[in-house]
């Protein structure tokens, strides 16, 4: 449960803002007030401590609490580690249509401070339009690498690996190799997606020596967050490029509506056409082609 030290003078503004956001306000013992919206609970204690807990806090804190109330980012960027490093993340691995994108960003102390200033954060908390704006800013200031594997390449490459995690490990290692060659970086942080040995083995095969930090919720690091933004922007750009070949935007994800549209494409373009737009190893493929 995140806890923040705040000035109790924020009580009036915080309470009014919570009410505007649809929170129900109460006053339990020892509090100035508490707000609840669904499973998200925000409590301002008489001691001056502010606690946040429940589902939705990972979006609410960086979107509202940090920029509007705290005026700092202790939750989004808790350590403010200024050691030069590479951050790597991916996008598109759960999407039937479109590319798999692995992106990396290098930042030293000066660039890390710039990433914090532009509020680089987990791409899942940013809308598609803003993602493109932020990606442009990051590319203007930071050395970066974006590896986009469009379906045609992806489908040819996938059988060479035991499973998707091995393929992702290769992608991460490829991006790290490129950025280390450009910058001489000695450290890299990635959002952990599999057993730690996967990426270490992929790096070893490439002859790369680097300190590798594999973290759950790696996007809390500003450099990994920047990489997640570039990866997401790359995926969106790739999806738009593929959509331009059709008369309908390709949908994201792999849910029922994706299957339905996939069947329309299959009936029009056949398996060969579908292979240029979609990832074959998904179980969605069998639902589309076999349905």
C-alpha positions as CSV (number, residue, x, y, z in Angstrom):
1,X,0.0,0.0,0.0
2,X,1.8,3.2,-1.1
3,X,2.0,5.8,1.6
4,X,3.0,9.5,1.0
5,X,3.9,12.3,3.4
6,X,1.8,15.4,2.4
7,X,0.9,18.8,3.6
8,X,-2.5,18.7,5.2
9,X,-3.3,22.0,3.4
10,X,-4.1,19.9,0.3
11,X,-7.2,18.5,2.1
12,X,-9.7,20.8,0.4
13,X,-8.4,20.4,-3.1
14,X,-7.9,16.7,-2.8
15,X,-11.4,16.1,-1.4
16,X,-13.0,18.3,-4.1
17,X,-11.1,16.6,-6.9
18,X,-12.0,13.1,-5.6
19,X,-15.7,14.1,-5.5
20,X,-15.4,15.3,-9.1
21,X,-13.8,12.0,-10.0
22,X,-16.8,10.1,-8.6
23,X,-15.3,9.0,-5.2
24,X,-17.7,8.5,-2.2
25,X,-16.3,10.5,0.7
26,X,-16.4,9.3,4.4
27,X,-14.6,10.1,7.6
28,X,-13.3,7.1,9.5
29,X,-11.6,7.5,12.8
30,X,-8.2,9.2,12.8
31,X,-8.6,10.5,9.2
32,X,-9.4,13.9,7.7
33,X,-11.4,11.9,5.1
34,X,-11.4,8.8,2.9
35,X,-12.6,8.4,-0.6
36,X,-13.7,5.2,-2.3
37,X,-14.4,4.5,-6.0
38,X,-15.0,0.9,-6.7
39,X,-12.0,-1.0,-5.1
40,X,-9.8,2.1,-5.1
41,X,-9.5,3.8,-1.7
42,X,-7.6,7.0,-0.9
43,X,-7.2,8.1,2.7
44,X,-5.8,11.3,4.1
45,X,-4.9,10.7,7.8
46,X,-4.7,13.2,10.6
47,X,-1.0,12.5,10.8
48,X,-0.5,14.0,7.3
49,X,0.0,10.6,5.7
50,X,-1.9,9.8,2.5
51,X,-2.5,6.1,1.6
52,X,-3.7,4.6,-1.6
53,X,-4.8,1.1,-2.1
54,X,-6.9,-1.2,-4.3
55,X,-7.4,-1.9,-8.0
56,X,-6.7,1.1,-10.2
57,X,-4.1,2.8,-8.0
58,X,-1.3,2.1,-10.6
59,X,-3.2,4.3,-13.1
60,X,-4.6,6.9,-10.7
61,X,-1.4,7.7,-8.9
62,X,0.7,8.7,-12.0
63,X,-2.3,10.2,-13.9
64,X,-3.5,12.4,-11.0
65,X,-1.9,12.2,-7.6
66,X,1.7,12.7,-8.6
67,X,1.3,15.6,-11.1
68,X,-1.6,17.4,-9.4
69,X,-1.0,16.9,-5.7
70,X,2.5,15.6,-4.9
71,X,4.2,17.6,-7.7
72,X,6.8,14.8,-7.8
73,X,7.0,11.1,-9.0
74,X,8.0,8.9,-6.1
75,X,5.6,6.1,-7.2
76,X,6.3,6.1,-10.9
77,X,10.0,6.7,-10.6
78,X,10.7,5.6,-7.0
79,X,14.5,5.4,-7.0
80,X,15.6,8.1,-9.4
81,X,18.5,5.9,-10.3
82,X,20.7,8.0,-12.5
83,X,23.2,5.3,-13.6
84,X,23.5,5.2,-17.4
85,X,21.7,2.2,-18.8
86,X,19.6,0.7,-21.6
87,X,15.9,0.0,-21.1
88,X,14.1,-2.5,-23.2
89,X,10.4,-3.5,-23.6
90,X,8.1,-5.0,-26.2
91,X,4.6,-4.6,-27.6
92,X,2.3,-6.6,-29.8
93,X,3.0,-10.1,-28.3
94,X,-0.7,-10.4,-27.3
95,X,-2.1,-9.1,-30.6
96,X,-3.1,-11.4,-33.4
97,X,-2.7,-8.7,-36.1
98,X,0.3,-6.5,-36.5
99,X,4.0,-6.7,-35.7
100,X,5.9,-7.8,-32.6
101,X,8.0,-4.8,-31.6
102,X,11.0,-4.8,-29.3
103,X,12.4,-1.3,-28.5
104,X,15.3,-0.1,-26.5
105,X,16.4,3.3,-25.2
106,X,19.8,4.4,-23.8
107,X,19.9,7.2,-21.2
108,X,22.7,8.6,-19.1
109,X,22.1,10.9,-16.1
110,X,21.2,13.9,-18.1
111,X,18.8,12.0,-20.4
112,X,17.2,10.1,-17.5
113,X,16.3,13.5,-16.0
114,X,14.8,14.6,-19.3
115,X,12.7,11.3,-19.4
116,X,11.4,12.1,-16.0
117,X,10.6,15.7,-17.0
118,X,8.5,14.5,-20.0
119,X,6.8,12.0,-17.6
120,X,7.9,8.8,-19.4
121,X,5.8,6.1,-17.9
122,X,4.3,2.7,-18.6
123,X,2.8,2.9,-22.1
124,X,-0.3,1.0,-20.9
125,X,-1.3,4.1,-19.0
126,X,-1.1,6.4,-22.1
127,X,-3.6,6.9,-24.9
128,X,-2.7,6.0,-28.5
129,X,-2.5,9.7,-29.7
130,X,-0.3,10.7,-26.8
131,X,2.0,7.7,-27.3
132,X,3.0,9.0,-30.7
133,X,3.7,12.5,-29.3
134,X,5.8,11.1,-26.5
135,X,7.7,8.6,-28.8
136,X,8.7,11.5,-31.0
137,X,10.1,13.4,-28.0
138,X,12.0,10.4,-26.7
139,X,13.5,9.7,-30.2
140,X,14.7,13.3,-30.4
141,X,16.8,13.1,-27.2
142,X,17.8,9.5,-26.6
143,X,19.8,6.9,-28.6
144,X,17.2,4.2,-29.4
145,X,16.5,1.0,-31.4
146,X,13.1,-0.2,-32.6
147,X,12.9,-3.8,-33.9
148,X,9.7,-4.4,-35.7
149,X,8.9,-8.0,-36.8
150,X,6.0,-7.8,-39.2
151,X,3.8,-10.9,-39.5
152,X,5.5,-12.2,-42.7
153,X,8.9,-12.0,-41.0
154,X,7.5,-13.1,-37.6
155,X,5.9,-16.2,-39.1
156,X,9.1,-17.3,-40.8
157,X,11.2,-16.6,-37.7
158,X,9.0,-18.2,-35.1
159,X,9.6,-21.9,-36.0
160,X,13.3,-21.4,-35.3
161,X,12.6,-21.0,-31.6
162,X,11.2,-23.4,-29.0
163,X,8.5,-20.9,-28.0
164,X,7.7,-17.2,-27.9
165,X,9.8,-16.4,-24.8
166,X,12.9,-17.6,-26.6
167,X,12.0,-15.4,-29.6
168,X,11.5,-12.5,-27.3
169,X,14.8,-13.1,-25.6
170,X,16.5,-13.0,-29.0
171,X,14.7,-9.7,-29.8
172,X,15.8,-8.2,-26.5
173,X,19.4,-9.3,-27.0
174,X,19.4,-7.9,-30.5
175,X,18.2,-4.5,-29.3
176,X,20.7,-4.5,-26.4
177,X,23.5,-5.5,-28.8
178,X,22.7,-2.6,-31.1
179,X,22.5,0.0,-28.3
180,X,25.6,-1.2,-26.5
181,X,27.6,-1.0,-29.7
182,X,26.4,2.6,-30.2
183,X,26.8,3.8,-26.6
184,X,29.1,1.4,-24.7
185,X,26.4,0.9,-22.1
186,X,27.4,-1.4,-19.2
187,X,23.9,-1.9,-17.7
188,X,20.5,-2.9,-19.1
189,X,17.1,-3.2,-17.5
190,X,14.2,-5.1,-19.0
191,X,10.6,-5.9,-18.0
192,X,10.9,-9.5,-16.9
193,X,8.8,-11.8,-19.1
194,X,10.3,-15.3,-18.6
195,X,12.9,-17.2,-16.6
196,X,16.0,-15.0,-16.2
197,X,18.2,-17.5,-18.1
198,X,16.3,-16.9,-21.3
199,X,17.8,-13.4,-22.1
200,X,21.1,-14.2,-20.4
201,X,21.5,-17.2,-22.8
202,X,20.5,-15.0,-25.8
203,X,23.1,-12.4,-24.8
204,X,25.8,-15.1,-24.3
205,X,25.1,-16.4,-27.9
206,X,25.8,-12.9,-29.2
207,X,29.0,-12.6,-27.1
208,X,27.5,-9.6,-25.2
209,X,28.7,-8.9,-21.6
210,X,26.5,-6.5,-19.7
211,X,24.9,-6.1,-16.3
212,X,21.3,-7.2,-16.8
213,X,18.5,-6.3,-14.4
214,X,15.3,-8.2,-15.1
215,X,12.4,-6.7,-13.1
216,X,8.7,-7.3,-12.7
217,X,6.9,-4.1,-13.4
218,X,10.0,-2.9,-15.2
219,X,8.1,0.0,-16.7
220,X,8.4,1.8,-13.3
221,X,11.9,2.6,-14.4
222,X,11.9,5.7,-16.6
223,X,14.2,4.3,-19.2
224,X,12.2,1.0,-19.5
225,X,9.1,3.2,-19.6
226,X,10.6,5.2,-22.5
227,X,11.3,1.9,-24.3
228,X,7.7,0.7,-23.7
229,X,6.5,3.9,-25.3
230,X,8.6,3.4,-28.4
231,X,7.5,-0.2,-28.6
232,X,3.9,0.7,-28.4
233,X,4.2,3.5,-30.9
234,X,6.0,1.1,-33.2
235,X,3.2,-1.4,-32.9
236,X,0.6,1.2,-33.6
237,X,2.5,2.5,-36.6
238,X,2.8,-1.1,-37.9
239,X,-0.8,-1.8,-37.4
240,X,-1.8,1.3,-39.3
241,X,0.6,0.4,-42.2
242,X,-1.0,-3.1,-42.5
243,X,-4.5,-1.6,-42.2
244,X,-3.8,0.7,-45.1
245,X,-3.7,-2.5,-47.3
246,X,-7.4,-3.1,-46.4
247,X,-10.6,-1.1,-46.2
248,X,-10.9,-1.5,-42.4
249,X,-8.6,-0.8,-39.5
250,X,-7.1,-4.0,-38.1
251,X,-8.3,-4.6,-34.5
252,X,-6.0,-5.0,-31.5
253,X,-5.9,-8.0,-29.2
254,X,-7.1,-11.6,-29.9
255,X,-10.8,-11.6,-28.7
256,X,-13.9,-12.7,-30.4
257,X,-14.2,-9.5,-32.6
258,X,-10.7,-10.2,-33.9
259,X,-11.6,-13.7,-34.8
260,X,-14.7,-12.4,-36.7
261,X,-12.7,-9.9,-38.7
262,X,-9.9,-12.5,-39.3
263,X,-12.5,-14.8,-40.9
264,X,-13.5,-12.0,-43.2
265,X,-9.9,-11.4,-44.3
266,X,-9.4,-15.2,-44.7
267,X,-12.4,-15.5,-47.0
268,X,-11.1,-12.6,-49.1
269,X,-7.4,-13.1,-49.2
270,X,-6.9,-16.7,-48.2
271,X,-4.1,-18.1,-46.0
272,X,-1.4,-16.4,-47.9
273,X,-2.9,-13.0,-47.4
274,X,-3.6,-13.7,-43.7
275,X,0.0,-14.6,-43.2
276,X,1.1,-11.0,-44.1
277,X,-1.2,-9.6,-41.4
278,X,-1.4,-12.0,-38.5
279,X,0.7,-14.2,-36.3
280,X,0.2,-17.8,-37.2
281,X,1.2,-19.5,-33.9
282,X,-1.8,-17.9,-32.0
283,X,-4.7,-20.2,-31.3
284,X,-6.7,-17.5,-32.8
285,X,-5.3,-18.6,-36.2
286,X,-7.0,-22.0,-35.9
287,X,-10.3,-20.3,-34.9
288,X,-10.1,-18.1,-38.0
289,X,-8.9,-20.6,-40.5
290,X,-10.8,-23.6,-39.1
291,X,-13.9,-21.7,-38.3
